[in-house]
Amino acid sequence: MRDQSARPVVDTASSVLCDPARVRALRDTGLGMASDSVMERFVAMVRVQLRVPVALVSLVEPDRQVFPGMVGLPEPWASRRRTPLSHSFCQHVVTSGESLVLEDARESERVRGNLAISELGVVAYAGMPLTTGDGQVLGSLCAIDTVPRQWTEDELATLADLAAMCTTELRLRLATRHRGRERVRAHELSTQLELSHERTRILLTAAQALASARNLEHVRHQVSDLVSGDDAPTYVGLVVLEKDGGMRRVVDQRWPVDGEDGVQRYTVDAPLATAKAVRERRLLWYPDPESIAEDFTPWTVELYHRMGLHAVVCAPLVGMREILGVLLFGWDSAHLLETGEREVITTIAAYTAQALERIRLLEHRAGVARELQEAMLTELPEVPGLAMAAHYLPSAIDEAVGGDWYDAIRLPSGTLAVTVGDITGHDVHASTLMGQVRSMLRQAAWCLPGTGPGAAVDSLESALAGIPVPAHGTLVHLRLTPHDDGSGRWDLTYTNAGHPEPILVAPDGSVSLLGGHGMLFGFPEFGTGPRADHHVVLEPGSTVVLHTDGLVERRDVDYDDSVEALCEQLAALAGKPPRDVVDSLIARLNAAGQADDDVVVLAIGV
């Protein structure tokens, strides 16, 4: 027997979809299959906030649904920007007038036969209605996942907030179309839209600004700069979770109040709003001192009072695997959190979490590379008649890891072999290449007794080309041999492969550059024959200084002027022990501002 009870439901759904007033409102929005920039921004925010692969602004017509805002649909639907109602979950949002939330559509009697499951890959679905001022449901703003998903309360609240903002946009378009009859209402909606556009601008700015943040202090500065205007918070704080599970406040001296009254480090059990946001993994909002008093002890209430904060919002920074920290927004008067403002805060928190994850990755990668690089730097040998000192200074750029190195070994003949070099590149690969080049040059010097430094560098380049090892850069390789006449003099023989020239400081304080600049190493196709050796005799009291280019190359200073200033400083340091010379040069560099490149300085005193 035919089930007659189903007929009224179908008729009701059809009457809703075909309602003339609703169809007219759809037409009056001016939206259809064509992409609309504002609708595209809404789906982009849904995708970021809810971390879903697919998000849609779906407008449901009597026989199809169209997508003026769409991200993540598979082909051919992405190109068509429409589907028949046989592939639509959003029609149920329209016909019921209510949100539709499904953790696994395949288990829902209502939709498990819908072709959106098999052909669009829809499994989890959350859709919120988009309505006119008269209550007509035009479609839905929906989030879609391709695997089963348990939607959280915060996710659904965020989606509802975005749907409210999208509804405002649709209503303004309708009001603009009928502004003769709706002039007053259009003005109200225009004000709301201006606020919505401003908040959208803030979110877009946040995405761009936080994507370039280099460290925690920079992240806090960027977030602080994003919130402005009449209702802007008087305080923005960033708290991060440490590896030991504790919480640490990131200091920002630009703000007139100190975060949580100078509490720098504390545990997640602390009676503070930021700690509670971590424990509960959700946004916390306290609009006035009374609401703060309901959740916290008198000590906490007094603490925020001393800070001058009467309203507080804490947004946890949720990463891919764990909570990374909390953003704290505080106002000096009671503050009601509007729908759009909540969305701005949660979106900024999402972008901040992404920035923190990227910074953690860069810090870990740079830290590993620097540990590797510093582990390969030589402990200088003790050589009778010579004093030596060296210093390696990493780049101030967090993610930049260079290939600068120094090395000093005593050869079987007793001669001292010294190298200072710089592998091209500023990454982990450059550090690993540096280790290979250092070891290969050591072996070449050790296995070629009776030859000069030029022969060792030639042997290095031959091995690099033959193995091959894709390393190239600059270096100075020198040999120091004492005179056997008791004079205290030393023979210095060196070869220079495109490196900054060594500097000789004579006992009388005169300074000279040791010339003989050759081709960079690692470019056999430009070879011009065997490397040349150069020779100079060092008198007792002389000092030879070797360095990499980071010591003299500055963005705002001419290279020649920088070298001249270095020579003047070395003249003033004549007769000083090598350790004092090196420390003075590094101090001068630090005083001039943090270096963009890593630096090696090595001094040898006779």
C-alpha positions in Angstrom: 0.0 0.0 0.0 1.2 3.5 -0.9 2.2 5.7 2.1 -0.1 8.7 1.8 1.4 10.3 4.9 4.5 11.3 3.0 2.7 13.4 0.4 2.0 16.5 2.6 5.7 16.6 3.6 6.8 16.7 -0.1 4.1 19.2 -0.9 5.2 21.4 2.0 8.8 21.2 0.9 7.9 22.0 -2.7 5.7 24.9 -1.6 8.5 26.4 0.4 11.0 26.1 -2.4 8.6 27.5 -5.0 7.2 30.3 -2.7 6.9 33.3 -5.0 8.1 35.8 -2.4 11.2 33.6 -1.7 12.0 33.1 -5.4 11.7 36.9 -5.9 14.0 37.6 -3.0 16.6 35.2 -4.5 16.4 37.1 -7.7 16.7 40.4 -6.0 19.9 39.5 -4.3 21.6 39.6 -7.7 23.5 36.4 -6.8 23.7 33.2 -8.8 26.4 30.8 -10.1 28.9 33.6 -10.7 31.6 34.0 -8.0 30.9 36.9 -5.6 33.9 38.4 -3.8 32.1 39.0 -0.5 30.5 35.5 -0.5 33.9 34.0 -1.2 35.3 35.7 1.9 32.7 34.2 4.0 33.4 30.6 2.9 37.2 31.3 3.2 36.6 32.2 6.9 34.5 29.1 7.5 37.2 26.9 6.0 39.9 28.5 8.3 37.8 28.7 11.4 36.3 25.2 11.3 39.2 23.6 9.5 37.0 21.9 6.9 37.9 21.0 3.3 34.7 22.4 1.8 32.5 25.5 2.6 29.6 26.9 0.6 27.3 29.8 0.4 24.4 27.9 -1.2 21.3 29.6 -2.5 18.5 27.1 -3.1 16.3 27.7 -6.1 13.1 25.6 -6.9 15.1 23.0 -9.0 18.8 23.5 -8.1 21.2 25.1 -5.7 23.9 27.7 -6.8 27.1 28.7 -5.1 28.1 32.4 -5.3 30.7 31.5 -2.6 32.4 28.1 -2.8 35.7 26.5 -1.8 36.9 22.9 -1.9 34.2 21.2 -4.1 35.5 18.5 -6.5 35.2 18.8 -10.2 33.0 19.0 -12.2 30.9 20.7 -9.6 33.6 23.3 -8.8 33.5 24.6 -12.4 29.7 24.4 -12.7 29.1 26.1 -9.3 25.6 24.5 -9.1 24.0 21.1 -8.4 20.5 19.7 -8.8 18.5 19.2 -5.7 19.3 15.5 -5.8 22.7 16.5 -4.6 21.6 19.1 -2.0 21.5 18.9 1.8 21.0 22.7 2.0 17.4 22.3 0.7 16.5 20.8 4.0 17.8 23.9 5.8 15.5 25.9 3.6 12.4 23.8 3.9 12.7 23.3 7.7 13.9 26.9 8.4 16.4 25.5 10.9 20.1 24.5 10.9 21.0 21.0 9.9 24.0 19.3 11.7 25.1 15.8 10.7 28.1 14.0 12.1 27.8 11.2 9.4 25.2 11.7 6.7 25.5 8.0 5.7 23.7 7.1 8.9 20.9 9.7 8.6 17.6 8.4 7.3 16.8 11.9 6.1 19.7 12.2 3.6 21.5 8.9 3.3 20.1 8.4 -0.2 21.2 11.9 -1.3 23.7 11.8 -4.2 25.9 14.5 -2.5 27.3 11.6 -0.4 28.4 9.4 -3.3 29.3 12.1 -5.9 30.5 15.1 -3.9 32.0 13.1 -1.0 29.8 14.8 1.7 30.0 12.9 5.0 29.8 15.5 7.8 27.6 18.6 7.3 26.7 21.7 9.3 24.5 24.3 7.6 23.0 27.5 9.0 20.1 29.3 7.4 20.5 32.6 5.5 17.3 34.6 5.8 15.6 37.7 4.6 14.1 40.3 7.0 10.7 38.7 6.5 12.0 35.3 7.6 12.3 33.7 4.1 15.2 31.2 4.0 17.2 31.7 0.9 19.8 29.1 1.4 22.6 28.2 3.9 26.1 28.8 4.9 27.5 25.3 5.3 30.7 23.5 6.4 31.4 20.1 4.9 33.9 17.4 5.8 34.7 14.2 3.9 35.0 12.1 7.0 32.7 11.6 10.0 33.1 14.5 12.4 31.7 15.5 15.8 31.0 19.2 15.6 31.8 21.2 18.8 29.7 23.9 20.3 32.3 26.5 19.6 32.4 25.4 15.9 28.7 25.6 15.5 28.6 29.0 17.3 31.3 30.3 15.0 29.4 29.0 11.9 26.2 30.7 13.3 28.1 34.0 13.8 29.4 33.9 10.2 25.9 33.0 8.9 24.5 36.0 10.7 27.1 38.2 9.0 26.3 36.7 5.6 22.6 37.2 6.3 23.3 40.9 7.0 25.1 41.2 3.6 22.1 39.5 1.8 19.6 41.7 3.5 21.5 44.9 2.6 21.5 43.8 -1.0 17.8 43.3 -0.9 17.2 46.6 0.9 19.4 48.4 -1.6 17.3 46.9 -4.4 14.1 48.2 -2.7 15.6 51.3 -1.1 12.5 53.4 -2.0 10.4 51.4 0.4 13.1 50.4 2.8 15.2 53.5 3.1 15.4 53.6 6.9 16.0 49.8 7.2 18.7 50.0 4.5 20.5 52.7 6.5 20.6 50.5 9.6 21.9 47.5 7.6 24.4 49.7 5.8 25.9 50.6 9.2 26.1 46.9 10.1 27.7 46.2 6.7 30.3 48.8 7.2 31.2 47.3 10.5 31.2 43.8 8.8 33.5 45.1 6.1 35.8 46.6 8.6 36.0 43.4 10.5 36.6 41.5 7.3 39.4 43.9 6.5 40.9 43.2 9.9 40.8 39.5 9.3 42.4 39.8 5.9 45.1 42.0 7.4 45.6 39.5 10.2 46.2 36.7 7.7 48.8 38.7 5.9 50.5 40.2 9.0 50.7 37.1 11.0 52.0 35.0 8.1 55.2 37.1 8.2 55.7 37.1 12.0 59.3 36.0 12.8 59.1 35.5 16.6 56.8 35.6 19.6 57.3 39.4 20.2 56.5 40.1 16.6 53.3 38.1 16.8 52.2 40.1 19.8 53.0 43.3 18.1 51.0 42.3 15.0 48.0 41.3 17.1 48.1 44.5 19.1 48.3 46.6 15.9 45.3 44.7 14.4 42.8 45.8 17.1 42.0 49.5 16.9 39.0 51.8 16.9 36.5 53.1 19.4 35.8 49.7 20.9 39.3 48.4 20.7 40.7 46.7 23.9 43.0 48.7 26.1 45.2 45.6 26.5 46.2 42.7 24.3 48.3 39.9 25.9 49.9 36.8 24.5 50.6 33.8 26.7 52.3 30.7 25.4 52.5 27.2 26.8 56.1 26.0 27.4 57.4 22.5 26.9 57.1 21.7 30.6 53.4 22.5 30.5 53.8 25.9 32.2 52.5 29.2 30.8 54.6 32.2 30.0 53.5 35.8 29.2 55.2 37.4 26.2 56.2 40.9 27.3 55.3 43.9 25.2 56.7 47.2 26.6 54.4 49.3 24.3 51.4 48.6 26.4 50.7 50.8 29.4 49.7 47.9 31.7 51.7 44.8 32.4 50.0 41.5 31.6 48.1 39.9 34.5 49.8 42.3 36.9 53.4 41.2 36.2 52.7 37.5 36.5 55.4 36.2 34.1 55.1 32.4 34.5 52.4 30.3 36.0 50.8 26.9 35.8 47.6 25.9 34.0 46.0 25.5 37.4 46.4 29.2 38.2 43.2 31.1 39.1 43.5 33.3 35.9 41.3 33.6 32.9 44.1 32.7 30.5 44.8 29.4 32.4 41.1 28.6 32.5 40.8 29.1 28.8 43.5 26.5 28.3 41.9 24.0 30.7 38.5 24.3 29.1 39.8 24.7 25.5 37.2 27.3 24.7 36.8 31.1 24.3 35.9 32.8 27.6 34.1 36.1 27.9 33.7 38.2 31.0 31.8 41.4 30.1 32.1 43.1 33.6 33.7 42.7 37.0 30.6 40.9 38.3 31.0 38.1 35.8 34.7 37.8 36.7 33.8 37.5 40.4 31.4 34.7 39.6 34.2 32.5 38.2 37.3 33.5 40.2 38.6 34.2 43.6 38.7 37.7 45.2 42.5 37.7 44.5 41.9 37.3 40.8 39.2 40.0 40.8 41.5 42.4 42.6 44.3 41.5 40.2 42.3 42.6 37.1 41.1 45.6 39.0 44.7 46.7 39.6 45.3 46.2 35.9 42.3 48.5 35.1 40.5 45.8 33.2 36.7 45.6 33.7 36.0 43.1 30.8 38.2 40.3 29.6 38.1 37.9 26.6 40.5 34.9 26.4 40.8 33.0 23.2 42.8 29.7 23.2 45.3 29.3 20.4 44.5 25.8 19.2 47.2 24.1 17.0 47.0 21.0 14.9 47.8 18.8 17.9 47.7 20.9 21.0 46.9 24.2 22.6 49.8 26.6 22.0 48.7 29.5 24.2 46.1 32.2 24.8 45.3 35.7 23.5 43.9 38.0 26.3 41.9 41.0 25.3 41.0 43.5 28.1 38.8 46.6 28.2 38.9 49.4 30.9 35.0 49.4 31.1 32.2 46.9 30.8 32.1 45.5 27.2 29.5 43.4 25.5 30.9 41.1 22.9 29.0 41.4 19.6 28.5 38.6 17.2 30.9 40.0 14.6 33.5 40.9 17.2 33.5 37.4 18.5 34.2 36.2 15.0 37.1 38.7 14.6 38.7 37.5 17.8 38.3 33.8 17.1 39.7 34.3 13.6 42.7 36.3 14.8 43.3 33.5 17.3 43.3 30.9 14.6 45.8 32.9 12.5 47.9 33.5 15.6 48.0 29.7 16.3 49.2 29.1 12.8 51.9 31.7 13.2 53.0 30.1 16.5 53.2 26.7 15.0 55.3 28.0 12.1 57.6 29.9 14.5 58.1 26.7 16.6 58.9 24.7 13.5 61.5 27.4 12.4 63.0 27.6 15.8 63.4 23.9 16.1 64.8 23.6 12.6 67.3 26.5 13.1 68.2 25.2 16.6 69.1 21.7 15.3 71.1 23.2 12.4 73.0 25.6 14.8 73.7 22.8 17.2 75.1 20.8 14.3 77.1 23.7 13.0 78.6 24.7 16.4 79.4 21.0 17.1 81.6 21.0 14.0 83.5 24.1 15.0 87.1 23.3 16.1 88.5 23.5 19.6 91.6 25.5 18.8 94.9 23.6 19.5 97.6 24.9 21.8 100.7 25.8 19.7 103.9 27.0 21.4 104.8 30.5 20.2 101.2 31.3 19.1 98.0 32.5 20.8 94.7 32.0 19.1 91.0 33.0 19.7 87.9 32.5 17.7 84.2 33.4 17.9 81.1 32.2 16.0 78.1 34.5 16.1 74.8 33.2 14.6 72.6 35.3 12.4 70.0 37.4 14.2 67.4 36.2 11.7 65.7 33.3 13.5 65.3 30.9 10.5 68.7 31.8 8.9 71.4 29.2 9.5 74.7 29.8 7.7 77.7 27.8 6.5 80.4 29.9 8.1 83.2 27.9 9.8 86.7 28.0 11.2 89.2 25.2 11.6 92.7 24.8 13.0 94.8 21.6 13.1 98.5 20.7 13.5 99.8 18.7 10.6 102.3 15.8 11.0 105.2 18.2 10.2 104.2 20.4 13.1 102.9 23.1 10.7 99.6 24.7 11.8 96.8 24.7 9.2 94.1 27.2 9.6 90.9 27.8 7.6 88.1 30.3 7.7 85.3 29.8 5.2 81.7 30.4 4.2 79.5 28.0 2.3 76.9 29.7 0.0 73.4 29.5 1.5 71.5 30.1 4.8 69.8 26.8 5.6 70.4 23.4 7.1 71.7 22.2 3.8 74.5 24.8 3.9 75.4 23.6 7.4 75.7 20.0 6.3 77.8 20.9 3.3 80.1 23.0 5.6 80.8 19.9 7.6 81.7 17.9 4.5 83.9 20.6 3.1 85.7 21.1 6.4 86.5 17.4 6.8 87.6 17.0 3.1 89.9 20.0 3.4 91.4 18.7 6.6 92.2 15.4 4.9 93.7 17.1 1.8 96.0 19.1 4.1 97.0 16.0 6.1 97.6 13.8 3.1 99.6 16.2 1.0 102.8 16.8 3.1 105.3 19.1 1.6 102.8 21.0 -0.5 101.3 24.5 0.1 97.7 25.5 1.0 96.9 26.1 -2.7 97.5 22.4 -3.5 95.1 21.4 -0.6 92.3 23.6 -2.0 92.9 22.2 -5.5 92.6 18.7 -4.1 89.4 19.7 -2.3 87.8 21.1 -5.5 88.8 18.0 -7.4 87.0 15.8 -4.9 83.9 18.1 -4.7 83.6 17.8 -8.5 84.3 14.1 -8.7 82.1 12.7 -6.0 80.1 15.1 -6.5 79.3 17.4 -3.6 77.3 20.5 -4.6 79.3 22.9 -2.3 80.7 26.2 -3.2 81.6 29.4 -1.4 84.7 31.2 -0.1 87.6 30.3 2.1 91.1 31.3 3.2 93.4 28.4 3.9 96.8 29.1 5.5 99.8 27.4 7.0 102.0 28.7 9.9 105.6 27.4 10.4 108.0 28.8 13.0 111.6 29.9 12.1 114.1 27.6 13.7 116.6 30.4 14.4 115.1 31.5 17.7 114.0 34.8 16.3 110.3 34.2 17.1 109.3 34.8 13.5 106.8 32.6 11.7 106.3 32.0 8.0 102.7 32.5 6.9 101.6 30.9 3.5 98.0 31.3 2.4 95.7 30.9 -0.5 92.4 32.9 -0.9 89.4 31.5 -2.7 87.2 34.6 -3.0 87.2 35.3 0.7 87.5 38.6 2.6 91.2 39.4 2.8 93.0 38.5 6.0 94.3 41.5 8.0 97.8 41.7 9.3 98.4 44.0 12.3 102.2 44.7 12.7 103.9 45.2 16.1 104.0 49.0 15.4 100.3 49.1 14.9 100.4 49.4 11.1 97.6 47.5 9.4 97.6 45.8 5.9 95.3 43.6 3.9 96.9 40.4 2.7 96.1 40.4 -1.0 96.0 37.6 -3.5 92.2 37.3 -4.0 91.3 34.2 -6.1 88.2 32.6 -7.6 85.5 31.2 -5.3 85.8 27.5 -4.8 83.3 24.9 -6.1 83.1 26.3 -9.7 85.4 24.0 -11.7 84.0 25.3 -15.0 85.6 28.6 -14.3 88.9 27.2 -13.2 92.1 29.1 -14.2 94.7 26.6 -13.1 96.3 25.7 -9.8 95.6 27.9 -6.8 98.4 30.4 -6.0 100.2 30.5 -2.7 101.2 33.8 -1.1 103.9 34.2 1.6 104.6 36.7 4.4 106.9 36.7 7.4 105.2 37.4 10.8 107.4 39.3 13.3 106.9 38.8 17.0 104.0 40.9 18.3 102.1 40.5 15.0 98.4 39.6 14.8 96.6 38.0 11.8 92.8 38.4 11.8 90.6 36.3 9.6 86.8 36.8 9.3 83.7 36.0 7.2 81.8 38.7 5.3 79.1 39.1 8.0 81.7 41.1 10.0 81.9 43.9 7.4 78.8 43.6 5.2 76.0 45.9 6.3 72.9 47.0 4.4 73.4 50.6 5.2 77.2 50.9 5.0 79.5 50.8 2.0 81.7 47.7 2.1 85.0 49.6 1.6 84.1 52.0 4.4 83.3 49.1 6.7 86.6 47.4 6.0 88.4 50.7 6.6 86.7 51.1 9.9 87.6 47.6 10.8 91.3 48.3 10.1 91.2 51.4 12.2 89.8 49.4 15.1 92.5 46.8 14.7 95.2 49.4 14.7 94.0 50.6 18.0 94.1 47.0 19.3 97.7 46.4 18.3 99.6 44.4 20.8 96.4 43.1 22.5 96.0 39.4 23.1 93.9 37.6 20.4 91.0 37.0 22.8 90.7 40.7 23.5 90.9 41.4 19.8 88.1 39.0 18.9 85.9 40.1 21.8 86.3 43.8 20.8 85.3 43.0 17.2 82.2 41.1 18.3 81.3 43.9 20.7 81.6 46.4 17.9 79.3 44.3 15.7 76.7 43.9 18.4 76.8 47.7 19.1 76.0 48.4 15.5 72.9 46.2 15.6 72.1 42.6 15.1 73.7 41.0 12.1 71.7 39.6 9.2 74.4 37.0 8.5 76.4 34.7 10.7 79.9 35.7 11.5 83.3 34.1 12.2 86.3 35.9 13.6 89.6 34.2 14.3 92.8 36.0 15.5 96.3 34.5 15.7 99.0 36.3 17.7 102.7 35.7 17.3 
